[in-house]
C-alpha cells in the first residue's frame, strides 16, 4: 500500500496509518458489543398513565429492529450504554418524559452512570445500528 506523508505545523502523519487506526477502532468497538446482553423497554400511555415495561431481552446482541414501533419510545439498555429511541409518531407526553423515565430506571440499575444517547427514528447513529438491526 502506498502511503502519502501529510505535513502540518506540529507533526507529520502517514495517511495509511490513519485508515489502519480507524479500522482498529471499529474492530475494538465491535468486540466491545460482542458479549453484551440487551434489554428493550417500552414507554407508553395506558388508561391515562405513563407506563414503562420490559418488552424484549436478548442474551447477545443485536436486538431485532422489528421490535420497535414508531408510536412509542424505547429504552435500549446494553449495560455499557443506554439509548432512548423516539419513534416518529410518538405522543408528546411520552417524548418529553423519555429522559426522566430512563434516568429513573438507570438509577435503580446496577449501572446507573452509563452514557445515555437520545436517538430519533430515521436518524440512528452507527453505534445504535450495531446494537439494533435486522
Z-matrix of the N, CA and C atoms (Angstrom, degrees):
N
C 1 1.441
C 2 1.527 1 108.65
N 3 1.284 2 116.06 1 129.46
C 4 1.452 3 121.61 2 -179.95
C 5 1.526 4 108.57 3 -84.73
N 6 1.314 5 116.71 4 127.75
C 7 1.458 6 119.84 5 178.53
C 8 1.511 7 109.53 6 -111.21
N 9 1.284 8 115.56 7 156.47
C 10 1.444 9 122.61 8 -178.59
C 11 1.510 10 108.19 9 -120.49
N 12 1.294 11 117.95 10 137.45
C 13 1.458 12 121.78 11 179.69
C 14 1.523 13 108.41 12 -90.93
N 15 1.333 14 114.85 13 129.15
C 16 1.454 15 121.45 14 178.56
C 17 1.516 16 107.20 15 -111.73
N 18 1.311 17 117.03 16 125.76
C 19 1.463 18 119.91 17 -178.52
C 20 1.522 19 110.10 18 -101.99
N 21 1.300 20 113.94 19 138.01
C 22 1.453 21 121.32 20 172.21
C 23 1.509 22 106.83 21 -125.40
N 24 1.303 23 117.37 22 177.65
C 25 1.456 24 120.04 23 179.93
C 26 1.518 25 112.05 24 -62.79
N 27 1.331 26 118.31 25 -37.75
C 28 1.455 27 120.27 26 -172.26
C 29 1.520 28 114.48 27 -100.89
N 30 1.342 29 118.51 28 -22.17
C 31 1.457 30 118.18 29 -176.16
C 32 1.514 31 109.81 30 -161.63
N 33 1.320 32 115.23 31 165.95
C 34 1.454 33 119.19 32 171.57
C 35 1.523 34 107.10 33 -116.99
N 36 1.316 35 115.53 34 142.65
C 37 1.457 36 121.84 35 -175.23
C 38 1.518 37 107.81 36 -132.27
N 39 1.302 38 116.49 37 139.88
C 40 1.456 39 120.81 38 175.35
C 41 1.518 40 108.74 39 -86.71
N 42 1.319 41 116.52 40 128.17
C 43 1.458 42 121.86 41 -178.23
C 44 1.528 43 110.42 42 -60.73
N 45 1.319 44 118.87 43 -39.92
C 46 1.470 45 121.59 44 178.70
C 47 1.517 46 112.01 45 -60.95
N 48 1.352 47 116.73 46 -34.71
C 49 1.462 48 120.99 47 178.92
C 50 1.520 49 111.30 48 -65.77
N 51 1.322 50 117.04 49 -36.50
C 52 1.469 51 120.79 50 -179.35
C 53 1.518 52 110.69 51 -65.18
N 54 1.342 53 117.87 52 -45.66
C 55 1.468 54 119.19 53 -179.02
C 56 1.527 55 110.73 54 -66.77
N 57 1.338 56 117.12 55 -33.96
C 58 1.466 57 120.47 56 176.82
C 59 1.530 58 110.46 57 -65.05
N 60 1.336 59 116.86 58 -42.26
C 61 1.464 60 120.83 59 177.43
C 62 1.520 61 111.17 60 -63.11
N 63 1.320 62 118.00 61 -39.58
C 64 1.466 63 121.43 62 178.70
C 65 1.527 64 110.72 63 -62.73
N 66 1.348 65 116.59 64 -40.74
C 67 1.469 66 120.49 65 177.23
C 68 1.521 67 110.94 66 -62.64
N 69 1.340 68 116.93 67 -42.62
C 70 1.464 69 121.21 68 179.67
C 71 1.530 70 110.90 69 -63.79
N 72 1.318 71 117.05 70 -41.16
C 73 1.474 72 120.86 71 178.81
C 74 1.521 73 110.00 72 -63.12
N 75 1.344 74 117.47 73 -42.52
C 76 1.456 75 120.28 74 179.41
C 77 1.529 76 110.94 75 -63.99
N 78 1.332 77 118.36 76 -41.00
C 79 1.460 78 121.47 77 177.75
C 80 1.525 79 111.30 78 -63.25
N 81 1.335 80 116.84 79 -42.01
C 82 1.461 81 120.79 80 178.15
C 83 1.524 82 110.70 81 -62.45
N 84 1.338 83 116.60 82 -40.39
C 85 1.461 84 120.86 83 179.57
C 86 1.525 85 110.17 84 -64.81
N 87 1.334 86 117.69 85 -43.02
C 88 1.457 87 121.01 86 178.43
C 89 1.523 88 110.94 87 -64.20
N 90 1.334 89 117.42 88 -41.02
C 91 1.460 90 121.43 89 177.50
C 92 1.525 91 110.38 90 -62.84
N 93 1.305 92 116.28 91 -36.43
C 94 1.465 93 121.93 92 -178.95
C 95 1.532 94 111.34 93 -59.74
N 96 1.332 95 116.54 94 -36.33
C 97 1.460 96 121.02 95 -179.12
C 98 1.528 97 113.20 96 -86.36
N 99 1.327 98 117.58 97 -13.58
C 100 1.467 99 121.84 98 -171.84
C 101 1.525 100 113.65 99 -56.82
N 102 1.309 101 119.08 100 -37.89
C 103 1.462 102 121.37 101 -175.95
C 104 1.522 103 113.42 102 -104.88
N 105 1.306 104 117.03 103 13.84
C 106 1.467 105 120.53 104 -178.80
C 107 1.522 106 111.58 105 -82.53
N 108 1.313 107 114.93 106 144.75
C 109 1.455 108 120.81 107 168.91
C 110 1.518 109 106.60 108 -94.45
N 111 1.298 110 116.88 109 165.02
C 112 1.457 111 119.77 110 -179.64
C 113 1.511 112 111.78 111 -135.71
N 114 1.324 113 115.28 112 137.74
C 115 1.461 114 121.65 113 175.16
C 116 1.516 115 108.38 114 -124.28
N 117 1.312 116 115.32 115 136.11
C 118 1.456 117 121.79 116 -179.68
C 119 1.527 118 108.19 117 -118.69
N 120 1.327 119 115.58 118 120.71
C 121 1.459 120 122.22 119 179.43
C 122 1.518 121 109.37 120 -112.90
N 123 1.319 122 116.53 121 141.37
C 124 1.462 123 122.53 122 179.78
C 125 1.522 124 109.94 123 -107.41
N 126 1.320 125 115.27 124 135.92
C 127 1.465 126 121.42 125 171.34
C 128 1.514 127 107.01 126 -106.20
N 129 1.320 128 115.50 127 129.78
C 130 1.460 129 119.12 128 -179.82
C 131 1.525 130 109.71 129 -151.90
N 132 1.312 131 114.87 130 170.15
C 133 1.460 132 120.33 131 175.72
C 134 1.522 133 107.67 132 -110.87
N 135 1.325 134 116.65 133 125.60
C 136 1.460 135 122.77 134 177.61
C 137 1.521 136 107.93 135 -133.36
N 138 1.296 137 116.40 136 127.77
C 139 1.466 138 122.12 137 -178.83
C 140 1.532 139 111.64 138 53.32
N 141 1.327 140 116.03 139 38.54
C 142 1.455 141 120.78 140 177.78
C 143 1.520 142 115.11 141 77.70
N 144 1.335 143 117.46 142 2.91
C 145 1.470 144 121.12 143 -179.45
C 146 1.524 145 110.33 144 -113.02
N 147 1.314 146 114.79 145 143.19
C 148 1.454 147 121.27 146 175.78
C 149 1.520 148 108.20 147 -78.24
N 150 1.335 149 116.85 148 124.59
C 151 1.461 150 121.36 149 -178.84
C 152 1.525 151 110.77 150 -116.96
N 153 1.319 152 114.93 151 150.57
C 154 1.458 153 122.85 152 178.62
C 155 1.520 154 105.94 153 -135.70
N 156 1.333 155 116.10 154 114.01
C 157 1.462 156 118.17 155 -176.18
C 158 1.516 157 111.94 156 -141.43
N 159 1.337 158 114.71 157 151.00
C 160 1.459 159 121.25 158 177.27
C 161 1.518 160 108.64 159 -66.26
N 162 1.306 161 115.83 160 126.73
C 163 1.460 162 122.08 161 -178.75
C 164 1.525 163 111.70 162 -102.22
N 165 1.350 164 116.32 163 -38.74
C 166 1.464 165 119.65 164 -171.03
C 167 1.528 166 109.24 165 -164.35
N 168 1.328 167 116.86 166 144.78
C 169 1.463 168 122.07 167 174.88
C 170 1.521 169 109.11 168 -132.32
N 171 1.332 170 115.48 169 146.47
C 172 1.465 171 120.57 170 174.58
C 173 1.524 172 108.77 171 -129.41
N 174 1.348 173 117.41 172 140.27
C 175 1.464 174 120.34 173 178.86
C 176 1.527 175 112.14 174 -71.29
N 177 1.340 176 116.91 175 -27.88
C 178 1.460 177 122.11 176 174.76
C 179 1.525 178 108.27 177 -141.61
N 180 1.310 179 115.07 178 150.55
C 181 1.470 180 119.84 179 179.79
C 182 1.515 181 109.50 180 -72.96
N 183 1.319 182 117.71 181 156.74
C 184 1.455 183 130.20 182 12.67
C 185 1.524 184 113.16 183 -92.89
N 186 1.319 185 114.59 184 167.13
C 187 1.465 186 122.71 185 170.97
C 188 1.527 187 106.14 186 -90.36
N 189 1.336 188 118.21 187 133.00
C 190 1.473 189 119.49 188 -179.08
C 191 1.536 190 111.60 189 -66.06
N 192 1.316 191 115.81 190 132.56
C 193 1.465 192 121.62 191 178.72
C 194 1.528 193 111.30 192 -63.18
N 195 1.319 194 117.32 193 -23.06
C 196 1.473 195 121.19 194 -179.44
C 197 1.524 196 112.79 195 -65.23
N 198 1.328 197 117.94 196 -14.51
C 199 1.469 198 121.81 197 179.94
C 200 1.529 199 112.43 198 -79.21
N 201 1.336 200 117.22 199 -9.80
C 202 1.457 201 121.41 200 -177.80
C 203 1.522 202 110.71 201 -91.43
N 204 1.330 203 114.98 202 151.88
C 205 1.453 204 122.49 203 -177.06
C 206 1.533 205 108.21 204 -136.93
N 207 1.318 206 117.02 205 129.25
C 208 1.466 207 121.91 206 -176.09
C 209 1.518 208 114.33 207 -59.72
N 210 1.326 209 117.60 208 -19.61
C 211 1.467 210 120.04 209 -177.08
C 212 1.527 211 112.75 210 -93.58
N 213 1.334 212 117.40 211 14.45
C 214 1.466 213 120.20 212 -177.08
C 215 1.527 214 110.94 213 -137.12
N 216 1.325 215 114.10 214 168.25
C 217 1.457 216 122.74 215 171.42
C 218 1.521 217 106.13 216 -111.53
N 219 1.323 218 116.20 217 136.25
C 220 1.456 219 120.97 218 -179.40
C 221 1.521 220 110.14 219 -123.31
N 222 1.318 221 115.56 220 144.95
C 223 1.458 222 122.35 221 171.64
C 224 1.516 223 106.35 222 -107.45
N 225 1.322 224 115.74 223 123.69
C 226 1.458 225 122.41 224 177.60
C 227 1.526 226 106.52 225 -107.90
N 228 1.320 227 116.11 226 115.45
C 229 1.467 228 121.88 227 -178.20
C 230 1.517 229 108.25 228 -114.52
N 231 1.352 230 116.28 229 118.41
C 232 1.467 231 119.65 230 177.45
C 233 1.525 232 111.46 231 -114.84
N 234 1.308 233 116.47 232 11.31
C 235 1.457 234 120.63 233 178.30
C 236 1.515 235 114.00 234 86.56
N 237 1.336 236 117.56 235 -38.78
C 238 1.467 237 122.01 236 178.19
C 239 1.516 238 111.95 237 -87.55
N 240 1.334 239 114.53 238 -29.09
C 241 1.450 240 121.69 239 -179.21
C 242 1.519 241 108.73 240 -159.47
N 243 1.322 242 114.33 241 167.83
C 244 1.451 243 120.68 242 -177.58
C 245 1.527 244 107.81 243 -133.15
N 246 1.313 245 116.34 244 139.06
C 247 1.457 246 121.83 245 176.52
C 248 1.526 247 108.47 246 -117.45
N 249 1.315 248 115.96 247 141.61
C 250 1.463 249 121.44 248 170.24
C 251 1.518 250 105.12 249 -111.02
N 252 1.327 251 116.83 250 109.56
C 253 1.459 252 122.68 251 -177.88
C 254 1.517 253 108.32 252 -97.58
N 255 1.324 254 116.60 253 123.60
C 256 1.466 255 121.73 254 -177.42
C 257 1.520 256 108.89 255 -111.13
N 258 1.333 257 115.68 256 116.62
C 259 1.456 258 121.40 257 179.42
C 260 1.524 259 111.76 258 -69.57
N 261 1.333 260 116.03 259 158.65
C 262 1.466 261 121.38 260 -177.56
C 263 1.525 262 113.90 261 -68.79
N 264 1.326 263 117.94 262 -23.10
C 265 1.463 264 120.95 263 -176.24
C 266 1.530 265 112.32 264 -110.75
N 267 1.329 266 116.37 265 32.94
C 268 1.462 267 121.44 266 -174.61
C 269 1.526 268 111.24 267 -81.19
N 270 1.325 269 114.57 268 142.06
C 271 1.455 270 122.15 269 173.55
C 272 1.531 271 108.97 270 -63.16
N 273 1.338 272 117.45 271 141.14
C 274 1.470 273 121.43 272 -178.30
C 275 1.528 274 113.16 273 -58.58
N 276 1.327 275 117.21 274 -35.93
C 277 1.468 276 120.28 275 -178.61
C 278 1.525 277 110.24 276 -61.77
N 279 1.328 278 116.41 277 -44.50
C 280 1.466 279 120.08 278 179.71
C 281 1.527 280 110.24 279 -67.75
N 282 1.304 281 116.36 280 -45.49
C 283 1.459 282 120.99 281 -178.27
C 284 1.524 283 111.88 282 -58.21
N 285 1.303 284 116.92 283 -44.14
C 286 1.467 285 121.59 284 -178.17
C 287 1.523 286 112.72 285 -70.67
N 288 1.317 287 117.82 286 -24.96
C 289 1.465 288 121.25 287 -177.57
C 290 1.523 289 113.73 288 -100.53
N 291 1.314 290 118.03 289 -0.02
C 292 1.465 291 121.46 290 -176.97
C 293 1.511 292 114.08 291 -56.23
N 294 1.318 293 117.24 292 -47.20
C 295 1.470 294 120.69 293 -177.69
C 296 1.523 295 111.04 294 -67.25
N 297 1.308 296 117.51 295 -39.18
C 298 1.475 297 121.13 296 179.96
C 299 1.530 298 109.98 297 -63.92
N 300 1.307 299 116.49 298 -45.09
C 301 1.463 300 120.75 299 -179.01
C 302 1.534 301 110.45 300 -65.62
N 303 1.331 302 116.77 301 -43.13
C 304 1.467 303 119.80 302 178.07
C 305 1.522 304 110.69 303 -62.95
N 306 1.317 305 116.84 304 -41.29
C 307 1.471 306 120.93 305 178.46
C 308 1.532 307 110.54 306 -61.03
N 309 1.320 308 117.06 307 -46.48
C 310 1.471 309 121.06 308 179.06
C 311 1.526 310 111.12 309 -61.94
N 312 1.315 311 116.39 310 -40.13
C 313 1.469 312 120.77 311 177.70
C 314 1.531 313 110.47 312 -62.18
N 315 1.339 314 116.32 313 -48.09
C 316 1.463 315 119.71 314 -177.84
C 317 1.524 316 112.40 315 -65.50
N 318 1.321 317 118.16 316 -34.92
C 319 1.463 318 121.00 317 179.34
C 320 1.524 319 111.65 318 -60.59
N 321 1.323 320 117.20 319 -28.26
C 322 1.464 321 121.83 320 179.97
C 323 1.530 322 112.20 321 -92.10
N 324 1.335 323 116.88 322 -3.72
C 325 1.461 324 120.39 323 -177.10
C 326 1.525 325 110.99 324 -89.56
N 327 1.323 326 115.53 325 177.19
C 328 1.472 327 120.93 326 177.70
C 329 1.530 328 111.60 327 -81.62
N 330 1.318 329 117.17 328 -1.98
C 331 1.471 330 121.95 329 -177.71
C 332 1.535 331 110.38 330 -138.84
N 333 1.328 332 116.71 331 65.92
C 334 1.468 333 120.28 332 -173.43
C 335 1.525 334 115.57 333 -71.78
N 336 1.321 335 118.65 334 -13.42
C 337 1.465 336 120.28 335 -173.71
C 338 1.529 337 114.28 336 -109.00
N 339 1.324 338 117.52 337 18.88
C 340 1.461 339 119.51 338 179.03
C 341 1.534 340 110.28 339 -73.57
N 342 1.326 341 117.01 340 156.12
C 343 1.468 342 119.70 341 178.29
C 344 1.525 343 111.58 342 -67.20
N 345 1.323 344 115.62 343 146.97
C 346 1.459 345 122.50 344 178.35
C 347 1.525 346 107.95 345 -121.49
N 348 1.332 347 115.99 346 131.37
C 349 1.459 348 121.83 347 179.19
C 350 1.516 349 109.31 348 -121.90
N 351 1.326 350 116.77 349 129.81
C 352 1.463 351 121.04 350 175.75
C 353 1.523 352 107.58 351 -89.10
N 354 1.333 353 115.44 352 130.55
C 355 1.454 354 122.21 353 -176.10
C 356 1.521 355 108.85 354 -124.90
N 357 1.313 356 116.72 355 128.07
C 358 1.463 357 122.05 356 175.97
C 359 1.527 358 108.94 357 -95.14
N 360 1.317 359 115.81 358 138.76
C 361 1.462 360 120.44 359 177.96
C 362 1.532 361 109.99 360 -54.77
N 363 1.339 362 115.28 361 131.96
C 364 1.454 363 120.90 362 -179.68
C 365 1.522 364 113.49 363 88.62
N 366 1.336 365 117.68 364 -8.95
C 367 1.472 366 121.78 365 -179.82
C 368 1.525 367 110.01 366 -127.92
N 369 1.338 368 116.50 367 37.46
C 370 1.455 369 122.59 368 -176.55
C 371 1.530 370 111.15 369 -70.79
N 372 1.344 371 117.18 370 130.05
C 373 1.462 372 120.34 371 177.94
C 374 1.536 373 111.47 372 -75.89
N 375 1.332 374 115.65 373 167.62
C 376 1.472 375 121.03 374 -177.19
C 377 1.524 376 112.66 375 -57.82
N 378 1.326 377 117.92 376 -42.72
C 379 1.462 378 118.19 377 -177.13
C 380 1.523 379 111.40 378 -66.10
N 381 1.318 380 118.61 379 -31.01
C 382 1.469 381 121.50 380 174.76
C 383 1.529 382 110.05 381 -67.97
N 384 1.326 383 116.69 382 -41.18
C 385 1.462 384 120.85 383 -179.31
C 386 1.525 385 112.76 384 -66.93
N 387 1.325 386 117.75 385 -20.84
C 388 1.467 387 121.05 386 174.83
C 389 1.519 388 110.50 387 -76.22
N 390 1.320 389 116.32 388 -26.83
C 391 1.463 390 122.57 389 -176.39
C 392 1.534 391 110.80 390 -91.13
N 393 1.333 392 116.44 391 -34.48
C 394 1.465 393 122.57 392 -177.13
C 395 1.520 394 108.80 393 -127.26
N 396 1.309 395 117.41 394 120.07
C 397 1.475 396 120.17 395 172.25
C 398 1.511 397 110.50 396 -163.00
N 399 1.341 398 114.24 397 172.22
C 400 1.486 399 120.89 398 -176.53
C 401 1.495 400 111.61 399 -72.52
